[in-house]
Amino acid sequence: MVRGEVKETDWSEETRTTVLRRAQHRCEVGLEGCTRFRDLQVHHRKRRAHGDHSPENAIVTCYWCHQLSPDAIHSGKIMEHPVFKKPVFVAEFNGWLVRNYQEPVEIAWLRRGVMYEPSS
């Protein structure tokens, strides 16, 4: 993949363009080791099987932050929730994954170290 090239998915060209502009063509997750501009992917926060292909349900992520990092979106890493003291997936706690009954537009997510409200 070339710098800034996005892996082909089921996103519409309009949504992909909107999300990439919002992200300034760089990874929005930003974990340690992030490749920032390389191997970009548009990730569904809520499973794509539920048909939500809106910009609010999308995060631009590099392959490292999406799949490879120990804290990656799909790493399955679990932490203790700081308030409820129950196990929770790191990706869910950070808002990178949204449960099927939740609406992405209502769930804030950690964007390069800062909480981001999708409607803002």
Backbone hydrogen bonds in HBPLUS format (Angstrom, degrees):
<---DONOR---> <-ACCEPTOR-->    atom                        ^
c    i                          cat <-CA-CA->   ^        H-A-AA   ^      H-
h    n   atom  resd res      DA  || num        DHA   H-A  angle D-A-AA Bond
n    s   type  num  typ     dist DA aas  dist angle  dist       angle   num
A0005-GLU N   A0002-VAL O   2.84 MM   3  5.30 162.9  1.87 139.8 141.7     1
A0004-GLY N   A0037-PHE O   2.83 MM  33  5.34 150.4  1.91 157.1 159.2     2
A0007-LYS N   A0040-LEU O   2.96 MM  33  6.45 155.0  2.02 156.6 160.3     3
A0016-ARG N   A0012-SER O   2.91 MM   4  6.09 172.4  1.92 159.1 161.7     4
A0017-THR N   A0013-GLU O   2.93 MM   4  6.03 159.7  1.97 145.7 151.3     5
A0018-THR N   A0014-GLU O   2.97 MM   4  6.17 161.4  2.00 147.9 153.2     6
A0019-VAL N   A0015-THR O   2.89 MM   4  6.08 167.8  1.90 160.1 162.6     7
A0020-LEU N   A0016-ARG O   2.92 MM   4  6.05 162.7  1.95 150.1 155.3     8
A0021-ARG N   A0017-THR O   2.98 MM   4  6.13 155.0  2.04 147.6 154.2     9
A0022-ARG N   A0018-THR O   3.02 MM   4  6.27 162.3  2.05 147.8 152.8    10
A0023-ALA N   A0019-VAL O   2.95 MM   4  6.17 152.6  2.03 146.5 154.2    11
A0025-HIS N   A0020-LEU O   2.89 MM   5  4.99 162.0  1.92 152.3 153.8    12
A0024-GLN N   A0021-ARG O   3.00 MM   3  4.87 153.1  2.08 100.4 109.0    13
A0026-ARG N   A0023-ALA O   3.24 MM   3  5.69 134.9  2.46 108.1 117.2    14
A0027-CYS N   A0036-ARG O   2.69 MM   9  4.81 151.8  1.76 135.2 145.2    15
A0028-GLU N   A0060-VAL O   2.70 MM  32  5.52 172.6  1.71 154.0 153.7    16
A0112-ARG N   A0028-GLU O   2.84 MM  84  5.57 128.1  2.12 142.8 147.6    17
A0034-CYS N   A0031-LEU O   2.96 MM   3  5.35 146.7  2.07 144.4 141.6    18
A0037-PHE N   A0035-THR O   2.61 MM   2  5.91 122.7  1.93 122.6 108.1    19
A0038-ARG N   A0035-THR O   3.36 MM   3  5.61 164.7  2.39 116.2 119.5    20
A0063-TYR N   A0039-ASP O   3.07 MM  24  5.63 122.2  2.41 131.4 146.2    21
A0041-GLN N   A0061-THR O   2.65 MM  20  5.27 145.9  1.76 151.7 163.6    22
A0061-THR N   A0041-GLN O   2.79 MM  20  5.27 167.9  1.80 160.0 164.3    23
A0043-HIS N   A0059-ILE O   2.73 MM  16  5.13 171.4  1.74 161.3 159.3    24
A0059-ILE N   A0043-HIS O   3.01 MM  16  5.13 144.0  2.15 138.6 148.8    25
A0045-ARG N   A0057-ASN O   2.83 MM  12  5.22 162.0  1.86 143.4 147.5    26
A0098-VAL N   A0045-ARG O   2.80 MM  53  5.37 157.3  1.85 129.4 126.3    27
A0050-HIS N   A0047-ARG O   3.00 MM   3  5.83 166.8  2.01 123.6 127.9    28
A0051-GLY N   A0048-ARG O   2.96 MM   3  5.36 163.8  1.98 117.2 119.5    29
A0057-ASN N   A0054-SER O   2.99 MM   3  5.39 149.3  2.09 110.5 119.8    30
A0058-ALA N   A0055-PRO O   3.13 MM   3  5.11 161.1  2.17 108.4 110.5    31
A0066-HIS N   A0062-CYS O   2.98 MM   4  6.11 145.4  2.11 150.0 160.9    32
A0067-GLN N   A0063-TYR O   2.85 MM   4  5.74 163.8  1.87 152.7 155.1    33
A0068-LEU N   A0064-TRP O   3.04 MM   4  4.65 119.6  2.42 110.8 127.3    34
A0069-SER N   A0064-TRP O   2.86 MM   5  5.51 170.4  1.87 151.7 148.6    35
A0073-ILE N   A0065-CYS O   2.97 MM   8  6.49 153.6  2.04 156.7 160.0    36
A0074-HIS N   A0066-HIS O   3.24 MM   8  6.25 158.3  2.29 145.7 151.3    37
A0072-ALA N   A0069-SER O   2.97 MM   3  4.69 166.5  1.99 108.5 109.9    38
A0075-SER N   A0072-ALA O   3.02 MM   3  5.00 163.2  2.05 115.9 114.6    39
A0090-VAL N   A0077-LYS O   2.95 MM  13  5.85 165.1  1.97 147.9 151.3    40
A0079-MET N   A0088-VAL O   2.86 MM   9  5.55 166.6  1.88 160.0 161.5    41
A0088-VAL N   A0079-MET O   2.84 MM   9  5.55 150.7  1.93 160.0 168.0    42
A0081-HIS N   A0086-LYS O   2.75 MM   5  5.36 173.7  1.75 150.9 152.9    43
A0085-LYS N   A0081-HIS O   2.93 MM   4  4.91 137.0  2.12 131.8 137.7    44
A0092-GLU N   A0089-PHE O   3.10 MM   3  5.19 123.3  2.43  98.2 112.5    45
A0093-PHE N   A0089-PHE O   2.89 MM   4  6.16 165.5  1.91 159.4 163.6    46
A0094-ASN N   A0090-VAL O   2.92 MM   4  6.14 153.3  1.99 151.6 158.5    47
A0096-TRP N   A0091-ALA O   2.79 MM   5  5.08 128.7  2.05 161.9 167.4    48
A0097-LEU N   A0091-ALA O   3.14 MM   6  5.58 142.3  2.29 121.9 119.5    49
A0095-GLY N   A0092-GLU O   2.97 MM   3  4.92 153.5  2.04 101.7 110.2    50
A0110-LEU N   A0094-ASN O   2.76 MM  16  5.25 156.4  1.81 156.0 159.3    51
A0102-GLN N   A0099-ARG O   2.95 MM   3  5.35 159.4  1.99 115.8 122.6    52
A0106-GLU N   A0103-GLU O   2.87 MM   3  5.53 156.8  1.93 122.2 129.7    53
A0107-ILE N   A0104-PRO O   3.13 MM   3  5.23 161.2  2.17 107.9 113.7    54
A0109-TRP N   A0116-TYR O   2.99 MM   7  5.30 154.8  2.05 142.2 149.2    55
A0116-TYR N   A0109-TRP O   2.71 MM   7  5.30 160.2  1.75 147.4 153.8    56
A0111-ARG N   A0114-VAL O   2.76 MM   3  5.22 172.4  1.77 146.0 145.4    57
A0114-VAL N   A0111-ARG O   3.08 MM   3  5.22 162.2  2.11 109.9 115.6    58
A0120-SER N   A0117-GLU O   2.91 MM   3  5.50 164.0  1.94 124.7 130.1    59
